[in-house]
Amino acid sequence: MCSSSSSRVVVVVVVVVVVVVVVVVVVVVEGVVIVVVVVVVVVVEVVVVVVVVVVVVVVVVVVVVVVVVVVVVAAAAAAAAAAAAAAAAVAAAAVAAAAVAVAVAVAVVLRAITQKLYIGK
């Protein structure tokens, strides 16, 4: 009888130890799983934030480059327009100088003609 009751106690102790070990293992595994999931979620969120920041930086750089190109092209166009206006002004001055030269030549010729006519009388 004594051995039967002590073997029952041993069985109960073994069962209790196994249950405690299983519970501890389950709790530890759940804790590890929770930690792994939290770490993965945090890493994914950090990666998403980094990707968003990189995309925003790239968009800002592209916008700045486009604005700089537009400003440079506009400045070049303005410089070309100013050069064309200066060339037109030079051409107009040349035409005016030629007109003055023609007028002076005509005046000289007319003066010579009138002098000949005057002397001839």
Distance bins in CASP14 RR format, pairs under 12 A and 6 or more apart:
PFRMAT RR
TARGET T0000
AUTHOR 0000-0000-0000
RMODE 2
METHOD distances of the structure
MODEL  1
1 7 0 0 0 0 0 1 0 0 0 0 0
1 8 0 0 0 0 0 1 0 0 0 0 0
2 8 0 0 0 0 0 1 0 0 0 0 0
2 9 0 0 0 0 0 1 0 0 0 0 0
3 9 0 0 0 0 0 1 0 0 0 0 0
3 10 0 0 0 0 0 1 0 0 0 0 0
4 10 0 0 0 0 0 1 0 0 0 0 0
4 11 0 0 0 0 0 1 0 0 0 0 0
5 11 0 0 0 0 0 1 0 0 0 0 0
5 12 0 0 0 0 0 1 0 0 0 0 0
6 12 0 0 0 0 0 1 0 0 0 0 0
6 13 0 0 0 0 0 1 0 0 0 0 0
7 13 0 0 0 0 0 1 0 0 0 0 0
7 14 0 0 0 0 0 1 0 0 0 0 0
8 14 0 0 0 0 0 1 0 0 0 0 0
8 15 0 0 0 0 0 1 0 0 0 0 0
9 15 0 0 0 0 0 1 0 0 0 0 0
9 16 0 0 0 0 0 1 0 0 0 0 0
10 16 0 0 0 0 0 1 0 0 0 0 0
10 17 0 0 0 0 0 1 0 0 0 0 0
11 17 0 0 0 0 0 1 0 0 0 0 0
11 18 0 0 0 0 0 1 0 0 0 0 0
12 18 0 0 0 0 0 1 0 0 0 0 0
12 19 0 0 0 0 0 1 0 0 0 0 0
13 19 0 0 0 0 0 1 0 0 0 0 0
13 20 0 0 0 0 0 1 0 0 0 0 0
14 20 0 0 0 0 0 1 0 0 0 0 0
14 21 0 0 0 0 0 1 0 0 0 0 0
15 21 0 0 0 0 0 1 0 0 0 0 0
15 22 0 0 0 0 0 1 0 0 0 0 0
16 22 0 0 0 0 0 1 0 0 0 0 0
16 23 0 0 0 0 0 1 0 0 0 0 0
17 23 0 0 0 0 0 1 0 0 0 0 0
17 24 0 0 0 0 0 1 0 0 0 0 0
18 24 0 0 0 0 0 1 0 0 0 0 0
18 25 0 0 0 0 0 1 0 0 0 0 0
19 25 0 0 0 0 0 1 0 0 0 0 0
19 26 0 0 0 0 0 1 0 0 0 0 0
20 26 0 0 0 0 0 1 0 0 0 0 0
20 27 0 0 0 0 0 1 0 0 0 0 0
21 27 0 0 0 0 0 1 0 0 0 0 0
21 28 0 0 0 0 0 1 0 0 0 0 0
22 28 0 0 0 0 0 1 0 0 0 0 0
22 29 0 0 0 0 0 1 0 0 0 0 0
23 29 0 0 0 0 0 1 0 0 0 0 0
23 30 0 0 0 0 0 1 0 0 0 0 0
24 30 0 0 0 0 0 1 0 0 0 0 0
24 31 0 0 0 0 0 1 0 0 0 0 0
25 31 0 0 0 0 0 1 0 0 0 0 0
25 32 0 0 0 0 0 1 0 0 0 0 0
26 32 0 0 0 0 0 1 0 0 0 0 0
26 33 0 0 0 0 0 1 0 0 0 0 0
27 33 0 0 0 0 0 1 0 0 0 0 0
27 34 0 0 0 0 0 1 0 0 0 0 0
28 34 0 0 0 0 0 1 0 0 0 0 0
28 35 0 0 0 0 0 1 0 0 0 0 0
29 35 0 0 0 0 0 1 0 0 0 0 0
29 36 0 0 0 0 0 1 0 0 0 0 0
30 36 0 0 0 0 0 1 0 0 0 0 0
30 37 0 0 0 0 0 1 0 0 0 0 0
31 37 0 0 0 0 1 0 0 0 0 0 0
31 38 0 0 0 0 1 0 0 0 0 0 0
31 39 0 0 0 0 0 1 0 0 0 0 0
32 38 0 0 0 0 0 1 0 0 0 0 0
32 39 0 0 0 0 0 1 0 0 0 0 0
33 39 0 0 0 0 0 1 0 0 0 0 0
33 40 0 0 0 0 0 1 0 0 0 0 0
34 40 0 0 0 0 0 1 0 0 0 0 0
34 41 0 0 0 0 0 1 0 0 0 0 0
35 41 0 0 0 0 0 1 0 0 0 0 0
35 42 0 0 0 0 0 1 0 0 0 0 0
36 42 0 0 0 0 0 1 0 0 0 0 0
36 43 0 0 0 0 0 1 0 0 0 0 0
37 43 0 0 0 0 0 1 0 0 0 0 0
37 44 0 0 0 0 0 1 0 0 0 0 0
38 44 0 0 0 0 0 1 0 0 0 0 0
38 45 0 0 0 0 0 1 0 0 0 0 0
39 45 0 0 0 0 0 1 0 0 0 0 0
39 46 0 0 0 0 0 1 0 0 0 0 0
40 46 0 0 0 0 0 1 0 0 0 0 0
40 47 0 0 0 0 0 1 0 0 0 0 0
41 47 0 0 0 0 0 1 0 0 0 0 0
41 48 0 0 0 0 0 1 0 0 0 0 0
42 48 0 0 0 0 0 1 0 0 0 0 0
42 49 0 0 0 0 0 1 0 0 0 0 0
43 49 0 0 0 0 0 1 0 0 0 0 0
43 50 0 0 0 0 0 1 0 0 0 0 0
44 50 0 0 0 0 0 1 0 0 0 0 0
44 51 0 0 0 0 0 1 0 0 0 0 0
45 51 0 0 0 0 0 1 0 0 0 0 0
45 52 0 0 0 0 0 1 0 0 0 0 0
46 52 0 0 0 0 0 1 0 0 0 0 0
46 53 0 0 0 0 0 1 0 0 0 0 0
47 53 0 0 0 0 0 1 0 0 0 0 0
47 54 0 0 0 0 0 1 0 0 0 0 0
48 54 0 0 0 0 0 1 0 0 0 0 0
48 55 0 0 0 0 0 1 0 0 0 0 0
49 55 0 0 0 0 0 1 0 0 0 0 0
49 56 0 0 0 0 0 1 0 0 0 0 0
50 56 0 0 0 0 0 1 0 0 0 0 0
50 57 0 0 0 0 0 1 0 0 0 0 0
51 57 0 0 0 0 0 1 0 0 0 0 0
51 58 0 0 0 0 0 1 0 0 0 0 0
52 58 0 0 0 0 0 1 0 0 0 0 0
52 59 0 0 0 0 0 1 0 0 0 0 0
53 59 0 0 0 0 0 1 0 0 0 0 0
53 60 0 0 0 0 0 1 0 0 0 0 0
54 60 0 0 0 0 0 1 0 0 0 0 0
54 61 0 0 0 0 0 1 0 0 0 0 0
55 61 0 0 0 0 0 1 0 0 0 0 0
55 62 0 0 0 0 0 1 0 0 0 0 0
56 62 0 0 0 0 0 1 0 0 0 0 0
56 63 0 0 0 0 0 1 0 0 0 0 0
57 63 0 0 0 0 0 1 0 0 0 0 0
57 64 0 0 0 0 0 1 0 0 0 0 0
58 64 0 0 0 0 0 1 0 0 0 0 0
58 65 0 0 0 0 0 1 0 0 0 0 0
59 65 0 0 0 0 0 1 0 0 0 0 0
59 66 0 0 0 0 0 1 0 0 0 0 0
60 66 0 0 0 0 0 1 0 0 0 0 0
60 67 0 0 0 0 0 1 0 0 0 0 0
61 67 0 0 0 0 0 1 0 0 0 0 0
61 68 0 0 0 0 0 1 0 0 0 0 0
62 68 0 0 0 0 0 1 0 0 0 0 0
62 69 0 0 0 0 0 1 0 0 0 0 0
63 69 0 0 0 0 0 1 0 0 0 0 0
63 70 0 0 0 0 0 1 0 0 0 0 0
64 70 0 0 0 0 0 1 0 0 0 0 0
64 71 0 0 0 0 0 1 0 0 0 0 0
65 71 0 0 0 0 0 1 0 0 0 0 0
65 72 0 0 0 0 0 1 0 0 0 0 0
66 72 0 0 0 0 0 1 0 0 0 0 0
66 73 0 0 0 0 0 1 0 0 0 0 0
67 73 0 0 0 0 0 1 0 0 0 0 0
67 74 0 0 0 0 0 1 0 0 0 0 0
68 74 0 0 0 0 0 1 0 0 0 0 0
68 75 0 0 0 0 0 1 0 0 0 0 0
69 75 0 0 0 0 0 1 0 0 0 0 0
69 76 0 0 0 0 0 1 0 0 0 0 0
70 76 0 0 0 0 0 1 0 0 0 0 0
70 77 0 0 0 0 0 1 0 0 0 0 0
71 77 0 0 0 0 0 1 0 0 0 0 0
71 78 0 0 0 0 0 1 0 0 0 0 0
72 78 0 0 0 0 0 1 0 0 0 0 0
72 79 0 0 0 0 0 1 0 0 0 0 0
73 79 0 0 0 0 0 1 0 0 0 0 0
73 80 0 0 0 0 0 1 0 0 0 0 0
74 80 0 0 0 0 0 1 0 0 0 0 0
74 81 0 0 0 0 0 1 0 0 0 0 0
75 81 0 0 0 0 0 1 0 0 0 0 0
75 82 0 0 0 0 0 1 0 0 0 0 0
76 82 0 0 0 0 0 1 0 0 0 0 0
76 83 0 0 0 0 0 1 0 0 0 0 0
77 83 0 0 0 0 0 1 0 0 0 0 0
77 84 0 0 0 0 0 1 0 0 0 0 0
78 84 0 0 0 0 0 1 0 0 0 0 0
78 85 0 0 0 0 0 1 0 0 0 0 0
79 85 0 0 0 0 0 1 0 0 0 0 0
79 86 0 0 0 0 0 1 0 0 0 0 0
80 86 0 0 0 0 0 1 0 0 0 0 0
80 87 0 0 0 0 0 1 0 0 0 0 0
81 87 0 0 0 0 0 1 0 0 0 0 0
81 88 0 0 0 0 0 1 0 0 0 0 0
82 88 0 0 0 0 0 1 0 0 0 0 0
82 89 0 0 0 0 0 1 0 0 0 0 0
83 89 0 0 0 0 0 1 0 0 0 0 0
83 90 0 0 0 0 0 1 0 0 0 0 0
84 90 0 0 0 0 0 1 0 0 0 0 0
84 91 0 0 0 0 0 1 0 0 0 0 0
85 91 0 0 0 0 0 1 0 0 0 0 0
85 92 0 0 0 0 0 1 0 0 0 0 0
86 92 0 0 0 0 0 1 0 0 0 0 0
86 93 0 0 0 0 0 1 0 0 0 0 0
87 93 0 0 0 0 0 1 0 0 0 0 0
87 94 0 0 0 0 0 1 0 0 0 0 0
88 94 0 0 0 0 0 1 0 0 0 0 0
88 95 0 0 0 0 0 1 0 0 0 0 0
89 95 0 0 0 0 0 1 0 0 0 0 0
89 96 0 0 0 0 0 1 0 0 0 0 0
90 96 0 0 0 0 0 1 0 0 0 0 0
90 97 0 0 0 0 0 1 0 0 0 0 0
91 97 0 0 0 0 0 1 0 0 0 0 0
91 98 0 0 0 0 0 1 0 0 0 0 0
92 98 0 0 0 0 0 1 0 0 0 0 0
92 99 0 0 0 0 0 1 0 0 0 0 0
93 99 0 0 0 0 0 1 0 0 0 0 0
93 100 0 0 0 0 0 1 0 0 0 0 0
94 100 0 0 0 0 0 1 0 0 0 0 0
94 101 0 0 0 0 0 1 0 0 0 0 0
95 101 0 0 0 0 0 1 0 0 0 0 0
95 102 0 0 0 0 0 1 0 0 0 0 0
96 102 0 0 0 0 0 1 0 0 0 0 0
96 103 0 0 0 0 0 1 0 0 0 0 0
97 103 0 0 0 0 0 1 0 0 0 0 0
97 104 0 0 0 0 0 1 0 0 0 0 0
98 104 0 0 0 0 0 1 0 0 0 0 0
98 105 0 0 0 0 0 1 0 0 0 0 0
99 105 0 0 0 0 0 1 0 0 0 0 0
99 106 0 0 0 0 0 1 0 0 0 0 0
100 106 0 0 0 0 0 1 0 0 0 0 0
100 107 0 0 0 0 0 1 0 0 0 0 0
101 107 0 0 0 0 0 1 0 0 0 0 0
101 108 0 0 0 0 0 1 0 0 0 0 0
102 108 0 0 0 0 0 1 0 0 0 0 0
102 109 0 0 0 0 0 1 0 0 0 0 0
103 109 0 0 0 0 0 1 0 0 0 0 0
103 110 0 0 0 0 0 1 0 0 0 0 0
104 110 0 0 0 0 0 1 0 0 0 0 0
104 111 0 0 0 0 0 1 0 0 0 0 0
105 111 0 0 0 0 0 1 0 0 0 0 0
105 112 0 0 0 0 0 1 0 0 0 0 0
106 112 0 0 0 0 0 1 0 0 0 0 0
106 113 0 0 0 0 0 1 0 0 0 0 0
107 113 0 0 0 0 0 1 0 0 0 0 0
107 114 0 0 0 0 0 1 0 0 0 0 0
108 114 0 0 0 0 0 1 0 0 0 0 0
108 115 0 0 0 0 0 1 0 0 0 0 0
109 115 0 0 0 0 0 1 0 0 0 0 0
109 116 0 0 0 0 0 1 0 0 0 0 0
110 116 0 0 0 0 0 1 0 0 0 0 0
110 117 0 0 0 0 0 1 0 0 0 0 0
111 117 0 0 0 0 0 1 0 0 0 0 0
111 118 0 0 0 0 0 1 0 0 0 0 0
112 118 0 0 0 0 0 1 0 0 0 0 0
112 119 0 0 0 0 0 1 0 0 0 0 0
113 119 0 0 0 0 0 1 0 0 0 0 0
113 120 0 0 0 0 0 1 0 0 0 0 0
114 120 0 0 0 0 0 1 0 0 0 0 0
114 121 0 0 0 0 0 1 0 0 0 0 0
115 121 0 0 0 0 0 1 0 0 0 0 0
END
